[in-house]
Amino acid sequence: MKQKLIESFKKALLTGSTPEKLTRSFCMGIYIAFSPFPGMHTIMMLIAKYACNLHFPTLFIATSFNNPWTMIPFFSFDYAFGYWLVHNVIGWEPTWVISLAKLFGSGTICLWSFLIGGNVLGIASALICYPIMSVIFKNLAQRIK
């Protein structure tokens, strides 16, 4: 699997994609993977590909980190981090919450925590990945030359 990914990136570099474009594509995909908009990841990926002129296979690979098997951990982490950030760090007690008692017989969920947590984690993950992936793609490009 690892070798197949490396071959895919090598092919992308040989067909004219730059390491910078691959890095931007990967980081945008990581942001989309963490984004708190269930069911919108594919649409966001297609819009980002054309709006930002990104490399689609790299964008797809990074976005695919959030898949049906990992969706619950991703969204749970988004919510938990957002809840901590909104309620403990900022100290905001938003009044707009969704009552799940009517649907599932459970408590309430703070939608703001989910939205803020997912976006902050997505941006932070993309920013953390940028220098790492930049070095990886530049080294791969140098090895190909």
N, C-alpha and C positions, 0 to 999 in steps of 0.2 A: 504494500500500500504506500509506504513512504517513497519507494523508488518510483512508483507511478506518479505521485505528486511532483517529485523533482523533475521527472521527464516532462510533465505538463508545463511547469514553470520554465524549463529550458526551451521548450517549443515556443512559448509566449515571448521569451527574450529574443529568440532567433527570428520571429516574425515581425519584429519592430517595436514591441512594447518595451518601455524603459523600466529600469528598476524603480524609479519614482512613481510611475503609473501603477505598477504592480503593488507597491507599498500603499498608495492611496486607495487602491481597490480593496486590498485586504483589510485595511483599517475601517473603511466604510462598511464592509461586510461585518466586521466585529461590532460596530455600533448598531447595525441593523439586527444582529443576533440578540443583543441585549435590549433593544427597544421594546417598550411596553405596549405594543399594539398588536395583540394576537390576531392572526389571520391576515395581517397587512405586510408581512415580511417580503413576500414575493413581489407585491406591487411596489413597495419601497425600493427593492433591489432593482427592478426594471426602470423606475424613475431615476434612481441614482446613476445607473449605467449610462443613460442617455443624457441626463442633465450635467453630469460631471465627466463624461467621456472616460469611463472606467473600463478595465479589462474584465469582461463578464465571467470567464471561468474562475478567476481569482476571487472576484466578488461573491460568486456562488459558493465556493468552497468555504470562505469565511462565514458567510451567512448561514451555512448549513451546520455550524456548530450548535445552533438552536434548531433542533429537529423534534419530531414527536417523542423521542425517547428522553430528550434532555429538556423539554419544554417546562415541565413542572419544577425541576430544580432552578432553571433560569428565572422563571417568574416568581418563585418563592423567594429567591435571593433578592430580586428586584424589590419585592414588597417589604421584606425584612429590613433591607438597607434603607429603603425610603421611609419606612415607619420610624426607624431609629433617627434618621436625618431630620425628618419633619417634626417629630414629637420631642425628641431628646436634645438634639443639637440646636435647632431653630426655636423650639418651644411653641410651635404653632399647633393649635387644636382646631383643625378645619371642621366646619359644620356640615360640609357636604360629604356624607358617607352613604354607602349603599347598604341597606338592611337585607341581610341574607336570611333573616328569620322567616320572611314570607316565602322564600324560595326553597330553602334547605333546612329550616328549623335551627339555624345557627345564629351567631352574633352579627356584627357589622364589620365591614371592611372599608378602610379609608382609601378611596380611589386616588387621592392626591399622593399618598405614600407610594403607591404603585407607579404612577406616572413620573413622579420626580425621581424616585429611586432607579427606575429603568433607564431614564435619560442620563442621569448623572453617572451611573455605572457604565453605560454605553460610551459616553464621551471619555470617561477616565480610562476605560479599557482600550479604546482606539488610540488615545494619546500615549499610553504605556507601550502598546504594540508598535507604534510608528518607528521609534529608533531601532528596535530589535529587528523588525521586518526589513527596514531599510538596509541594515548591515547584511542580513541574510540574502536579500535580492541582489545587492551590489557584489557580494562575494560570489554568488552564483553566476552573475553576468561576467565577472572576471575569469572564472573557471571556464566558461564557455569560450571566451576569446582565446 
